[in-house]
Amino acid sequence: LAALAPRGRLVVISAVGTRVVPIDLVDFYRNESRMLGVSSSALGVVESGRLLAELMPHFESGAFRPLPISRSYGLDESRDAYLAVAGGARGRIVIHP
């Protein structure tokens, strides 16, 4: 939450590691933050594509900005990448061919 701009949105699409995350509610409401959850496992390929198409203009306009890439892993290091995410790595973890 500390990384959110005033009135920022946090979109949660997965839970790695623990499912319970403590937050400071005072910081949350004083920042006028919003948290949205998306259960992507409930969506099929067509529905996921539709959702991504709806989100794309927000990324293209800069309204949604992804976290910075904190670490890149080669495909042969995929296990290490997943362990980094499970260990609470901050930022985006990228696996590339």
Backbone hydrogen bonds in HBPLUS format (Angstrom, degrees):
<---DONOR---> <-ACCEPTOR-->    atom                        ^
c    i                          cat <-CA-CA->   ^        H-A-AA   ^      H-
h    n   atom  resd res      DA  || num        DHA   H-A  angle D-A-AA Bond
n    s   type  num  typ     dist DA aas  dist angle  dist       angle   num
A0004-LEU N   A0001-LEU O   3.07 MM   3  5.44 163.2  2.10 113.5 118.9     1
A0008-GLY N   A0005-ALA O   2.77 MM   3  4.84 131.9  2.00 147.9 139.0     2
A0007-ARG N   A0031-ASN O   2.74 MM  24  5.81 163.7  1.76 171.9 177.3     3
A0034-ARG N   A0008-GLY O   2.93 MM  26  6.34 145.8  2.05 155.8 163.4     4
A0010-LEU N   A0034-ARG O   2.77 MM  24  6.19 153.6  1.84 154.6 163.8     5
A0036-LEU N   A0010-LEU O   2.79 MM  26  6.17 161.9  1.82 157.1 162.6     6
A0012-VAL N   A0036-LEU O   2.76 MM  24  6.11 166.8  1.77 167.0 171.4     7
A0038-VAL N   A0012-VAL O   2.97 MM  26  6.28 156.4  2.02 165.2 165.4     8
A0028-PHE N   A0024-ASP O   2.97 MM   4  6.23 156.5  2.03 150.6 158.3     9
A0029-TYR N   A0025-LEU O   2.93 MM   4  6.16 167.6  1.95 155.6 155.8    10
A0030-ARG N   A0026-VAL O   2.90 MM   4  5.92 157.8  1.95 151.0 158.2    11
A0031-ASN N   A0027-ASP O   3.10 MM   4  5.99 146.9  2.21 139.8 146.9    12
A0033-SER N   A0028-PHE O   3.17 MM   5  5.61 167.7  2.18 171.8 168.8    13
A0032-GLU N   A0029-TYR O   3.02 MM   3  4.73 147.8  2.13  94.1 104.1    14
A0042-ALA N   A0039-SER O   3.07 MM   3  5.69 158.2  2.12 115.0 121.6    15
A0043-LEU N   A0040-SER O   3.09 MM   3  5.27 161.8  2.13 107.4 113.0    16
A0048-SER N   A0044-GLY O   2.91 MM   4  6.04 158.2  1.95 151.2 157.9    17
A0049-GLY N   A0045-VAL O   2.97 MM   4  6.14 156.8  2.02 146.1 152.3    18
A0050-ARG N   A0046-VAL O   3.01 MM   4  6.28 154.0  2.08 147.1 154.0    19
A0051-LEU N   A0047-GLU O   2.96 MM   4  6.20 160.1  2.00 149.4 154.6    20
A0052-LEU N   A0048-SER O   2.91 MM   4  6.15 161.7  1.94 151.5 156.5    21
A0053-ALA N   A0049-GLY O   2.93 MM   4  6.11 153.1  2.01 144.7 152.3    22
A0054-GLU N   A0050-ARG O   3.02 MM   4  6.31 147.0  2.13 144.8 153.5    23
A0055-LEU N   A0051-LEU O   3.02 MM   4  6.31 145.3  2.14 145.4 155.2    24
A0056-MET N   A0052-LEU O   2.95 MM   4  6.04 144.5  2.08 149.3 157.8    25
A0058-HIS N   A0055-LEU O   2.96 MM   3  5.55 131.9  2.20 118.4 130.8    26
A0059-PHE N   A0055-LEU O   3.34 MM   4  6.75 147.9  2.45 147.8 156.8    27
A0059-PHE N   A0056-MET O   3.04 MM   3  5.20 121.9  2.39 103.0 117.5    28
A0060-GLU N   A0056-MET O   2.87 MM   4  6.11 166.3  1.89 163.2 167.6    29
A0061-SER N   A0057-PRO O   2.93 MM   4  5.98 148.0  2.03 140.3 147.8    30
A0063-ALA N   A0058-HIS O   2.97 MM   5  5.11 115.1  2.41 152.7 164.4    31
A0064-PHE N   A0058-HIS O   2.99 MM   6  5.44 161.2  2.03 125.1 123.7    32
A0062-GLY N   A0059-PHE O   3.18 MM   3  5.16 142.2  2.33  96.9 107.9    33
A0092-ARG N   A0068-PRO O   2.91 MM  24  6.03 169.1  1.92 143.2 146.9    34
A0070-SER N   A0092-ARG O   2.84 MM  22  5.51 156.1  1.90 140.8 148.4    35
A0094-VAL N   A0071-ARG O   3.05 MM  23  6.45 165.3  2.07 155.5 160.3    36
A0073-TYR N   A0094-VAL O   2.71 MM  21  6.09 155.2  1.77 162.3 171.2    37
A0096-HIS N   A0073-TYR O   2.83 MM  23  6.23 162.4  1.86 166.0 171.9    38
A0077-GLU N   A0074-GLY O   2.77 MM   3  5.19 157.2  1.82 115.3 123.3    39
A0075-LEU N   A0096-HIS O   2.83 MM  21  5.65 112.2  2.29 159.3 161.3    40
A0078-SER N   A0075-LEU O   3.24 MM   3  5.29 153.0  2.32 114.7 112.6    41
A0080-ASP N   A0077-GLU O   2.96 MM   3  5.36 117.3  2.36 108.1 123.0    42
A0081-ALA N   A0077-GLU O   3.07 MM   4  6.45 150.6  2.16 150.6 159.8    43
A0082-TYR N   A0078-SER O   2.97 MM   4  6.30 162.2  2.00 158.9 162.0    44
A0083-LEU N   A0079-ARG O   2.96 MM   4  6.20 154.0  2.03 147.7 155.5    45
A0084-ALA N   A0080-ASP O   2.90 MM   4  6.12 146.2  2.01 142.5 151.6    46
A0085-VAL N   A0081-ALA O   3.06 MM   4  6.42 157.6  2.12 150.6 155.6    47
A0086-ALA N   A0082-TYR O   2.91 MM   4  6.12 167.3  1.93 150.4 154.3    48
A0087-GLY N   A0083-LEU O   2.84 MM   4  5.91 134.2  2.05 137.4 149.7    49
A0089-ALA N   A0084-ALA O   2.98 MM   5  5.44 155.6  2.04 149.9 150.7    50
A0088-GLY N   A0085-VAL O   2.99 MM   3  5.28 163.7  2.02 112.3 116.3    51
